[in-house]
Amino acid sequence: MIFSVGTKQMENKEKKILEILHSISENKGFPDKLSCISENIIAFLEKKDVRFRLSEDKVFSVQENAQKQVFTNKRRGFKIYRNGLKNRLDFLLRSYCLHNVVFFEKDVVIDCGANYGDLFLALRSSIDPKNYFAFEPDPDAFNALQKNIPRRSHAMQIALGEKNGDYGFYISSAEADSSLIEPVNWDTKITVPVVRLDAFLDANQINSVKLLKLEAEGSEPEILKGLGEALKKVHYIAIDGGCERGVDCEETFSACANYLIKNGFYLVEVFSPWLRALFEQRKIEVR
């Protein structure tokens, strides 16, 4: 009698093996250089063009064809980039519903929670680098951000909020969950400068913002309130309103949506799996 294993069973077995290999390479205790080698072998077997590298100064990078991005957290970097940079950027644009927006070179983009600067990489062919303003308080992510965006862009290691001042900031790098509001899991707490966005716009003489992207791990409502009357200067606002606020993991989509609709915005589209959404102002004020 001849026994055969069905194609579906083989696929599931191969998938399970790959998941195990990925979990080994992501492990914090596994040597970083061997982790990169492991990921590259898997990518080769899967016929993917993405490759990982660890520099002599212990900085990770991912490359796909001519595109390259630096990252600092091994586990997160492998997870978001192992399917390729194009896949990562396509997901970022799709999940923030940005296919609804037509960008021009002169457009100002403010990226709150910029992390490694993936949003700029996704928009680099559309906007002038000097009009990209990235806020990232996490020191490690900020170091990578500086390496990833052009010198003409603006990277700021400060947080946005409702009040100006110095406040405690909880570092949770593994899943990019660092926040001004204490999360469920965090590694360390530092003090960071916090500014209101309306004050920042005034100080930099920015009278029109095409897109404000908000991914602040739960403090999105405070950032919106920190815009004050300058909210009228913003054309589109893309928010991540998922369940990331505080130890109770509350969602911020409802609070943000209600605030924006009350102040003249309408909901363009929702990416429901992650509670990300795009809002457009009905009447944009440009001075």
N, C-alpha and C positions, 0 to 999 in steps of 0.2 A: 504494500500500500504506500502511495506517495502523498506526503503532506506538503502543503504550500501555505505561505503566509500572505494574506491579502495585502494589496497595495496600501490601503488605508492604515492597516496595522503597522506596516513598515514606515509609513510617513509619521505616524504617531510616535513610533520608537525613535526615529531619527530626531524628531522635534524634542523629545525628552532628553536625548543625549546632548543636543545643542544647548538646551536650557541648563543642564548640569555643568557643561563646559563654561558657559557664560557666568554662572554663579561662582565658579572657581576663580575665573579671571577678575571678577568684580570684588572678590573678597579682600578686605583691607590688609589681611595678614599675608596674602600671596604677593611675592616680589613684583614690583611694578613693571619691570622690564619683561618678565615672563608673562605678565598679564597682557601686555601689548602684543607679544609674540603669539600668545594663545588666540587673542581676538583676530589677529591678522590671518592666522591659519584657518579659522572658521570662515572669515570673509572670503578667503581664496576658495575654500571648498564650496561656498555658496555662490561663487562667481560674482562677488560684489567688488566694486572698485575702491571701496573705503579702506584706508590703512591708518593704523595708530603708531605713534612714536613717543618715546620718552627722551627728552634732551639731556645733555650732560648736567644741566642745572635743575634736573628733576621736574621739568614742566611737560605736561602731556599735550599732544597735538593730534588732530585728525585731519586727514587729507583725502579728498576725492577729486581726481583729475587736477584742475588748476586751483581749486578752492581749498583753503586751509583755515582751521580754527584751533585756537589754544584753549585748554580747559584745565582746571585745577583739581576737581574732585573725580577720582577714577571711576567710582561706581556710577555716578550720574552721567559722566561723559560717555562711558560705554553704552549706557542705556539709551541716551538720546541721539547718539551719532552712529551707532553700529549699522544702521540701515542706510547710512550715507547722508551727506550734508544736504543734498537736494531733497531727500525725503524729510529731513528735519525742518528745512525752511518751508517746504510745501505745507507741512502740518501746522507750522506756526501761523502762516498766512490764512490757512483754512479755519483753524480753530478760533482765531480772532476775527473771522469773517471779513478779512481785508480785501477779498476779491471784489467787494462792493465799492472800493475806493480807487479813484484814479489819481496817482501821485505825479507831481511835476517837480522839476529841479529846484524851484524856489521854495517848496513846501517845508515848513518846520515840523519836525517830529520829536516829541518828547517821550522818552522811553523810561518809565518808572518801574524799577525792578528789572534792569537791563541784563543782569547776570553776565553771560559771556558776550553779549552784543549780537546775538543771532538775528534780532530784528533788523539791525543795520545790514547784515549780510543779505537778508531777504529783500531789502529795499535799495541796495547799493546802486543798482542801475537806474533808479528812478529819481532819487533826491541828491542834492548837493551835500557832501559830507559835512560842510560847515553848518548845515541846518539840522544836524542830528545831535540831540542833547540827551545824554544817558546818565541816569541816577542809579548807583549801586553801592549801598553802604557796607556790604560784606567784603572785608579786606582781600580775601583770596580771589573771589569772583571779580573784584575790581581790578586786581593785577592782570587777570586774563583779559578783561574788557579793554584795558589800555593797549594791550598787544594786538587785539583783534580789529580795532577800529582805526581809521586814518587819523593822522595828527590834527587835521583840520576839524575833526569832530570834537565834541565836548563830553568828557567823562568826568563825573563828579562823585566823590565818595561821601555823599551826604544822603539823608533820607528826606522824603517829603511828608508833611503832616499838616495838622490844623493849627499848631502853635510853633513859633520859632523858639529854639533853645537847644540844649544838649540833653539827650534822653538815652535810657538804656535800650540796647538792641541785642536781641537773642540770635546767636549764630547757630544755624542748623543747615549745614552745607550739603549733606547727603542727598536731599531732595529739593534743594534750593528753597527751603521753608523759613529762612531767616526773616525776623519780623520785629517791629516795635512792640507788638503784643505777644506775650509769652505763649509759645506753641507747646504742643504735647511733648515733643522731644527737642532738646537743644544741647549744644556742646559747651558753649561759653557765652558770657554776657559782656558786651563792651559798651562804651559810651560813644554816641555819634551825634554830629550836628544835624538838626532837623530844621527845615525851612518851609514856609508857606509858598506854594507855587505862584500865587499872585505877586508876592514880593520878588520872587526870582524873575518872573516875566518883566516886571517893572525895571528891575536893576539891569536887565540885559536888553531893554528896549524892544521886547518881542510883542508885537501888536496883533499877530495872527498865528494860530497854531492849527496845522492841518489835522494832526493826529496826536492824541494823548493816549498812550498805552499804559494801563494800570495793572500791575501784577505785584501787589504789596503784601501778600500772605495775610490778608485779613484787615489791613488798615486802609483799604480803598475808600470807605466813606469819609474818613478824616481828611484824606488827600483832596477829595472833591470839595469838601467844605473849605479847605485851605486855598481854593481858587477864588473864593469870594465872587465879586463882580466880574473878575477876569474870566469866569466861566463863559462869558459871552464871546470871548476871543477864540474859543476852541470849536472847530468844525466837527470833528469826529472824536469820540471817546470809545476805546476798546477796553473792556474790563475783564478781569478774571475774578468772578464772584463765587468761586467754589467754596467748599466747606473747610476753610483754613484759618478761621478767626479764633484764636485763643485755645485754651485747653478743652473747651467744649466743641471745638471744630464747627463753629457756626458758619453758615453761608452769608456772603455779603451781597449777593446778586439783588435780593429784594430791596435792601436799603439803598443801594446805588441806583437801581432802576427807578424807584419811587422819587428819589432826589432829582435825577436827571429829567424825568418826564415832567415833574413839577416845575422845572426851570427851563422848559422850552425845547427839550430833546425828544426824539422819538426812537423807538426800538427798530433797528434795521434788520437784525438777524441774531439768532441765538445758536451757539454751538452747545447743544444740551448735554452731551456727555460730561463736559467739564464746567458747565455754567459760565462759559465765556460768551460775551455779547458785544455787538457794535451798536453805538448810538450816534445819531446825527442831529445837529442843531437845526431847528427849523429856520431860524433867521440868524446867520452868522454876522457878527459885528467885526468889521475890519477898519482900523484907523490908520 
